[in-house]
C-alpha cells in the first residue's frame, strides 16, 4: 500500500507548553523531536504525518518530569500513534460495527488495524452522560437468555436510550430513578420488579402499563378459555347422527390410519418385523444397528414399539390442510346432494380456496369409499381464538358464519367474545375509565382464565388504567431491546457491560 508522508512543522504553535504532570507552564526549549502519527487516508493512500515538535524543560524543581514534548491540540496526544481525527474515525467505526467488522471496514478505508484495537478505542471514549428524561420507558434485555438480564431505559419523548443497568433488580431501578426527580411518567410492562422499583424510586411518577402486553395477556387468556370449551366447536362439523360402527377388515384391526399397500406403512411394518425378529433371535441392539445400518435412536424406536401402528402417530396425515376451512361447506353441499368434485371446487375458489382441484377430489373420494362418513374436523381452539381476537371486519364470510354458530351454541364463548371486543374498543379508543366495569362484567361469567387475568389486572389497576388512557406505550423500548440483541451478537461474546453500554448509548 502506498504511503504518503506529510511534513508538518509545529514549532510555531505556541510560545510554551504545560507540563503533563504538574501543569507548570514552561517556555524553555530543550530541543526538537520527530513524531510520525498516522492520519486519515487520502485518495486510497495511507497518510503519515512527519511532525517536528519541541521538547521543553519543566521549570518546577519538585516535579519528577525533567523534559516533555509539546502536544498539538486536536492533532496529537501523549503516546498516541494516530492523530485525533483518525482515532475518532476508528472509534465511530467501532461503535457502528464492533471489532471484527470494524477492522474489515477500516482496511477498506486504507487503515490496517486489529479488532482488539478498534474495541480499545471504543472503550477509551469518555463515559456518556445520560440525560434526565421526563417520560422514561423501562424493559429488560438478556445478556444470557434465561440466566442474566439487564435493564434498558429509553426517553419516550426523543425515543433514544438514556442508560443501561447491569441487572433488573427493583433496587437498581429505584436508585437510578431516585437520582432523577424530574421523571414524571414510567412506561413498563407488568413485571413486578419494575413496578416495585418505579414505586420506590419515583413515587411522584405515573406508571403506565404497556398496551401491547395487555392485549397479549388477553389473547393468551382467550385461547385458554376456548380450549376449555373445545367440545362446543363440534357444532361447526355438520353431521348427522353417528352411524353404527361397521366391522373393520382383518388387516385394519390395529386401528392404523395407514391402509395396507401404502409405501410408508409397508416399509415401516417390514422394518419393525425385522428388528423384533433379530431381538428374539438374541441379537443386541448394537448388533442390529450395524446389520441394518441404522442409528441407535432408530433401533430403539422400533424396538420399543409393541406394534407397527405405534409408529404412525404424528405423521403428515394429521397436519392441517388448506382445505380444512372449506370442509364444512363441502359437507353441507354433499348433504344437499351435490357430489361433483369439479362443481364444488368451482364454488369454493371464490370463497378464498387456494389449493388444487385434486385435494377436493380426493376428499370427496374418501367420502364415497369410506365405510364411515368422512366429515371435517372442528377448527382448533387457536383458530377460533383468532376469530374472536381479530376485528370483525377482517373476518371472511365463512369465518363470521362459523363464529356465529359457535356463539349461538356456547354461552361461555359468546360471553368471551363480548368481553374481548369490549376490551379492544376500550384499548383502541383509550377509555381506561371503563376498566372497573369491564372487570366486574368478567367476574359475572364462568370464564376461569379471564378471572385469572382480571385478578392480575386488579393488582396493577392504576398502571393499567393509565396505559388505557394516556398516549404513552413501550413500543420504542421493545425496538431498542431488539437492537441490543444485534449489537451483543455483533461482538462475538466480547460484549462486556461497559462496552455494550457505550455502543447502545453512543452509536
C-alpha positions in Angstrom: 0.0 0.0 0.0 1.3 3.5 -0.9 2.2 5.7 2.0 2.2 9.5 1.7 4.4 11.3 4.2 3.3 14.9 5.0 5.8 17.2 6.7 4.4 19.4 9.4 6.4 22.0 11.4 4.8 22.5 14.7 7.3 24.7 16.4 5.4 27.9 15.9 2.2 26.7 17.5 2.8 28.4 20.9 5.5 30.1 22.9 5.4 27.3 25.5 3.6 24.3 26.8 2.3 23.0 30.2 4.0 20.1 31.9 1.7 17.0 31.7 2.5 16.1 35.4 2.4 19.3 37.4 0.9 21.7 34.9 3.7 24.3 35.2 3.9 26.4 32.0 7.4 26.2 30.5 8.9 28.1 27.6 12.5 26.7 27.9 13.1 24.7 24.8 15.3 21.7 25.3 15.5 20.7 21.6 13.3 19.3 18.9 11.6 15.9 18.4 10.2 14.0 15.4 6.9 12.2 15.6 5.2 10.1 12.9 1.4 9.7 13.7 -0.8 8.0 11.2 -3.6 10.2 9.8 -6.8 9.6 7.9 -6.1 8.0 4.4 -6.4 10.2 1.4 -7.3 9.0 -2.2 -6.6 5.4 -1.2 -3.1 6.1 0.2 -2.1 5.8 3.9 -1.1 9.2 5.3 1.7 9.5 7.9 2.5 13.0 9.3 6.1 13.9 10.0 5.9 16.3 12.9 8.7 18.3 14.3 7.8 19.3 17.8 9.7 20.9 20.6 10.9 19.4 23.8 10.6 21.6 26.9 12.2 21.5 30.3 9.9 21.6 33.3 10.8 24.6 35.5 9.3 23.1 38.6 12.2 21.7 40.6 9.9 19.5 42.6 8.4 17.9 39.5 9.7 14.4 38.7 9.5 15.0 35.0 12.5 16.8 33.6 11.6 17.2 30.0 8.4 16.8 28.0 7.2 17.1 24.4 4.6 19.6 23.4 1.2 18.3 22.0 -0.7 19.9 19.2 -4.3 20.4 20.3 -6.7 18.5 18.1 -4.0 16.5 16.4 -1.9 14.6 18.9 -1.9 13.2 22.4 0.7 11.6 24.7 2.0 8.3 23.4 -0.5 8.4 20.6 0.4 6.7 17.3 -2.6 8.1 15.5 -4.0 11.5 15.0 -7.1 12.6 16.9 -9.3 12.6 13.8 -8.2 9.1 12.9 -8.9 7.9 16.4 -12.3 9.4 16.3 -13.0 7.9 12.9 -12.0 4.4 14.1 -14.0 4.8 17.3 -17.0 5.7 15.2 -16.5 2.6 13.1 -16.2 0.6 16.2 -19.4 2.0 17.7 -21.2 1.1 14.5 -19.7 -2.3 13.6 -17.7 -3.5 16.7 -14.4 -5.3 16.4 -14.2 -7.8 13.5 -16.5 -5.9 11.1 -14.9 -2.6 12.1 -11.4 -3.8 11.4 -12.5 -5.1 8.0 -14.2 -1.8 7.2 -11.0 0.1 8.3 -8.9 -1.9 5.9 -11.3 -0.9 3.1 -10.6 2.7 4.1 -6.9 2.1 4.0 -6.1 1.7 7.7 -4.5 -1.5 9.0 -5.9 -2.1 12.5 -6.8 -5.1 14.6 -10.2 -5.8 16.0 -8.8 -5.5 19.6 -7.5 -2.1 18.8 -10.9 -1.0 17.5 -12.6 -2.2 20.7 -9.9 -0.4 22.8 -10.6 2.9 21.0 -14.3 2.4 21.7 -13.6 1.6 25.3 -11.4 4.7 25.7 -14.2 7.0 24.7 -15.5 9.2 27.6 -18.4 7.8 29.6 -21.7 9.0 28.2 -23.7 11.3 30.5 -27.3 10.1 30.4 -29.8 13.0 30.4 -32.7 13.3 32.8 -35.9 12.4 30.8 -39.4 13.4 31.7 -41.0 10.2 30.3 -38.9 7.1 30.6 -39.6 3.6 29.3 -38.2 0.5 31.1 -37.7 -3.0 29.9 -35.3 -5.9 30.3 -32.8 -7.3 27.9 -30.9 -10.6 28.1 -27.1 -10.8 28.2 -27.5 -14.6 28.5 -31.1 -15.7 27.9 -32.7 -17.4 30.8 -29.8 -16.5 33.2 -28.6 -12.9 33.1 -30.7 -9.9 32.4 -30.2 -6.1 32.4 -32.4 -3.1 32.2 -32.6 -0.6 29.3 -34.1 2.9 29.9 -35.4 5.0 27.0 -36.5 8.6 26.7 -40.0 8.1 25.3 -40.1 11.7 24.0 -37.0 11.5 21.9 -37.1 7.7 21.6 -33.4 7.5 22.4 -31.8 5.2 25.0 -30.6 7.1 28.1 -29.0 4.4 30.2 -28.3 0.7 30.7 -28.4 -1.0 34.1 -26.4 -4.2 34.7 -29.4 -6.1 36.2 -33.1 -6.0 36.5 -33.5 -5.7 40.3 -36.0 -3.3 41.7 -33.4 -1.7 43.9 -31.2 -0.8 41.0 -34.0 0.8 39.1 -35.2 2.6 42.2 -31.7 4.1 42.8 -31.5 5.3 39.2 -34.9 6.9 39.4 -34.2 8.5 42.8 -31.2 10.4 41.2 -33.6 11.9 38.6 -36.6 13.5 40.4 -37.8 15.1 37.2 -39.2 11.8 35.9 -43.0 12.2 35.6 -44.1 9.0 33.7 -42.7 5.5 33.7 -43.7 3.2 30.9 -43.2 -0.5 31.7 -44.6 -4.0 31.2 -46.4 -5.8 34.0 -43.2 -7.3 35.6 -43.4 -7.0 39.4 -39.8 -5.9 39.8 -40.2 -2.9 37.5 -43.4 -1.9 39.3 -41.7 -2.1 42.7 -38.6 -0.2 41.5 -40.7 2.6 39.9 -42.8 2.9 43.0 -39.8 3.1 45.3 -37.6 5.3 43.2 -40.1 7.7 41.6 -43.3 7.8 43.8 -44.3 11.0 42.1 -44.3 9.4 38.6 -47.3 7.9 36.9 -46.8 4.3 36.0 -48.1 3.2 32.6 -48.7 -0.4 31.6 -47.9 -1.2 28.0 -51.0 -1.8 25.8 -49.3 -4.5 23.7 -48.6 -6.6 26.8 -52.2 -6.1 28.0 -53.6 -7.4 24.6 -51.1 -10.2 24.6 -52.2 -11.3 28.0 -55.8 -11.2 27.0 -55.0 -13.2 23.9 -53.4 -16.0 25.9 -56.4 -16.0 28.3 -58.9 -16.1 25.4 -57.1 -19.1 23.9 -57.2 -21.0 27.2 -60.9 -20.2 27.5 -61.6 -21.6 24.0 -59.6 -24.7 24.8 -61.6 -25.3 27.9 -64.8 -25.3 25.7 -63.4 -27.2 22.7 -66.4 -29.5 22.8 -68.6 -26.6 21.7 -66.6 -26.4 18.5 -68.1 -29.7 17.2 -71.2 -27.7 16.2 -69.2 -26.5 13.2 -68.9 -30.1 11.9 -72.1 -30.8 10.0 -73.4 -34.0 10.6 -75.6 -36.1 11.3 -76.3 -38.9 13.7 -73.4 -41.3 14.5 -73.6 -44.4 12.3 -73.4 -47.8 13.5 -69.8 -49.0 13.7 -69.1 -51.2 10.8 -66.9 -54.3 11.3 -63.3 -53.4 10.4 -61.4 -55.6 7.9 -58.9 -58.1 9.2 -55.9 -56.1 8.1 -57.3 -53.0 9.8 -57.9 -54.4 13.3 -54.9 -52.5 14.6 -56.6 -49.2 14.0 -53.8 -47.9 11.8 -54.5 -44.7 9.9 -52.3 -46.1 7.1 -54.0 -48.6 4.7 -52.3 -51.8 3.6 -50.3 -51.2 0.5 -49.2 -47.8 1.4 -45.4 -47.4 0.7 -44.6 -45.9 4.1 -46.8 -48.3 6.0 -45.4 -51.4 4.3 -41.8 -50.2 4.8 -42.4 -49.5 8.5 -44.1 -52.8 9.1 -41.3 -54.7 7.4 -38.6 -52.9 9.4 -40.5 -53.4 12.6 -40.8 -57.1 12.0 -37.1 -57.4 11.1 -36.0 -55.6 14.2 -38.2 -57.7 16.5 -37.1 -60.9 14.8 -33.5 -60.1 15.4 -34.2 -59.2 19.0 -36.0 -62.6 19.5 -33.0 -64.3 17.9 -30.8 -62.9 20.7 -29.1 -60.1 18.8 -28.2 -56.9 20.8 -29.4 -53.5 19.7 -25.9 -52.5 18.8 -25.6 -55.6 16.5 -29.0 -54.7 14.9 -27.7 -51.2 14.4 -24.7 -52.5 12.5 -26.6 -55.1 10.4 -29.5 -52.7 9.3 -27.2 -49.6 9.1 -29.5 -47.6 11.5 -28.7 -45.2 14.2 -29.1 -46.3 17.8 -32.1 -43.9 18.2 -33.9 -45.5 15.3 -33.3 -49.0 16.5 -34.6 -48.0 20.0 -37.7 -46.5 18.4 -38.6 -49.7 16.5 -37.6 -52.0 19.5 -39.8 -50.1 21.9 -42.9 -50.1 19.7 -45.1 -53.1 20.5 -46.8 -53.0 17.1 -46.0 -51.0 13.9 -49.1 -48.8 14.3 -47.5 -47.2 17.4 -45.0 -45.6 14.9 -47.7 -44.0 12.8 -48.5 -41.2 15.2 -47.6 -37.6 14.3 -47.2 -38.2 10.6 -48.3 -35.9 7.8 -51.9 -37.2 7.7 -52.6 -35.3 10.9 -51.3 -32.0 9.7 -53.7 -29.2 8.8 -54.7 -28.8 5.1 -55.6 -25.8 3.1 -58.9 -27.5 2.6 -59.8 -27.7 6.3 -61.6 -24.3 6.4 -63.8 -25.3 3.5 -64.7 -28.9 4.5 -67.8 -27.8 6.4 -69.1 -26.1 3.2 -68.3 -29.2 1.2 -70.1 -31.4 3.8 -73.2 -29.2 3.6 -73.2 -29.3 -0.2 -72.6 -33.1 -0.1 -75.6 -33.4 2.2 -77.7 -31.4 -0.2 -76.9 -33.9 -3.0 -74.1 -32.1 -4.8 -71.4 -34.8 -5.4 -69.5 -33.3 -8.3 -65.9 -32.5 -7.2 -65.4 -30.1 -10.1 -68.5 -28.1 -9.4 -67.7 -27.9 -5.7 -64.2 -26.8 -6.4 -65.5 -24.0 -8.6 -67.8 -23.0 -5.7 -65.1 -22.7 -3.1 -62.5 -20.9 -5.2 -64.4 -17.6 -5.0 -64.6 -18.1 -1.2 -60.8 -17.9 -1.0 -59.6 -21.5 -1.5 -56.0 -21.5 -2.8 -55.5 -25.3 -3.1 -55.8 -27.6 -6.1 -58.7 -29.4 -7.5 -57.1 -32.8 -6.7 -57.4 -32.1 -3.0 -61.2 -31.6 -3.4 -61.5 -34.7 -5.5 -59.5 -36.8 -3.0 -61.6 -35.6 -0.1 -64.9 -36.5 -1.9 -63.4 -39.8 -3.0 -62.9 -40.7 0.7 -66.5 -39.7 1.4 -67.7 -42.1 -1.3 -65.5 -45.1 -0.5 -65.1 -44.9 3.3 -67.4 -47.2 5.3 -67.7 -44.4 7.8 -68.8 -40.9 6.9 -65.9 -38.6 6.3 -66.5 -35.1 7.8 -64.5 -32.1 8.5 -62.5 -31.8 11.7 -63.6 -29.0 14.0 -61.3 -25.9 14.0 -58.6 -25.8 16.6 -59.0 -23.6 19.7 -56.2 -21.4 18.4 -58.1 -20.7 15.2 -61.4 -19.9 17.0 -59.5 -17.7 19.4 -58.1 -15.9 16.4 -61.6 -15.2 15.1 -62.6 -13.8 18.5 -59.5 -11.6 18.8 -59.5 -10.2 15.3 -61.6 -7.2 14.2 -64.9 -8.4 12.9 -64.4 -6.5 9.6 -61.3 -8.6 8.8 -63.0 -11.9 9.1 -64.2 -13.7 5.9 -67.8 -14.6 5.4 -67.1 -18.2 6.3 -65.3 -17.3 9.5 -68.1 -14.9 10.5 -70.7 -17.6 10.0 -68.7 -20.2 11.9 -68.1 -17.8 14.8 -71.8 -17.0 14.9 -72.7 -20.7 15.1 -70.2 -21.2 18.0 -71.6 -18.2 19.9 -75.1 -19.4 19.4 -74.4 -22.9 20.9 -71.9 -21.9 23.6 -72.9 -19.1 26.1 -69.4 -19.1 27.6 -67.7 -18.4 24.2 -70.4 -15.8 23.4 -69.5 -14.0 26.7 -65.8 -14.3 25.9 -66.3 -12.7 22.5 -68.2 -9.8 24.1 -65.6 -9.2 26.7 -62.7 -9.4 24.2 -64.4 -6.9 21.8 -65.3 -4.6 24.7 -61.6 -4.6 25.9 -60.4 -4.0 22.3 -62.7 -0.9 22.0 -61.5 0.3 25.4 -57.9 -0.1 24.3 -58.1 1.4 20.9 -60.3 4.3 22.0 -58.3 4.9 25.2 -61.2 4.6 27.5 -59.4 3.5 30.6 -62.2 4.7 32.9 -64.3 1.7 31.7 -61.9 -0.8 33.1 -63.6 -1.3 36.6 -66.9 -2.0 34.8 -65.2 -4.5 32.5 -63.6 -6.3 35.4 -67.0 -6.6 37.1 -68.6 -7.9 34.0 -65.9 -10.5 33.5 -66.3 -11.9 37.0 -70.0 -12.5 36.4 -69.4 -15.1 33.7 -68.0 -18.6 34.1 -64.6 -17.9 32.5 -61.8 -19.0 34.8 -59.0 -17.9 32.5 -60.4 -14.4 32.3 -60.9 -14.4 36.1 -57.2 -15.0 36.5 -56.4 -12.2 34.1 -58.8 -9.9 35.9 -57.1 -10.7 39.2 -53.7 -9.8 37.8 -55.1 -6.5 36.3 -56.8 -5.6 39.5 -53.4 -5.8 41.4 -52.0 -3.3 38.9 -55.2 -1.4 38.2 -53.7 2.2 38.4 -51.0 1.4 35.8 -53.4 -0.5 33.5 -55.9 2.4 33.6 -53.1 4.8 32.8 -52.0 2.6 29.9 -55.5 2.5 28.5 -55.8 6.3 28.8 -52.5 8.0 28.2 -50.8 8.1 24.8 -47.5 6.6 26.1 -46.5 3.0 25.5 -43.3 0.8 25.4 -43.1 0.3 21.7 -39.8 2.2 21.4 -38.3 0.3 24.2 -39.1 -3.1 22.5 -37.3 -1.8 19.4 -34.2 -0.9 21.4 -34.2 -4.4 23.0 -34.0 -5.9 19.6 -31.2 -3.5 18.7 -29.3 -4.6 21.8 -29.6 -8.2 20.7 -28.0 -7.3 17.4 -25.2 -5.3 19.0 -24.5 -8.0 21.5 -24.2 -10.7 18.9 -22.0 -8.5 16.7 -19.3 -8.6 19.3 -19.0 -12.5 19.4 -19.2 -12.9 23.2 -16.9 -9.9 24.0 -19.9 -7.6 24.9 -19.0 -6.7 28.4 -21.4 -4.4 30.1 -19.3 -1.3 29.8 -18.6 -1.8 26.1 -22.2 -2.7 25.4 -23.4 0.3 27.2 -21.2 2.7 25.2 -22.4 1.1 21.9 -26.0 1.4 22.8 -25.9 5.0 24.1 -23.3 6.5 21.7 -23.9 4.8 18.3 
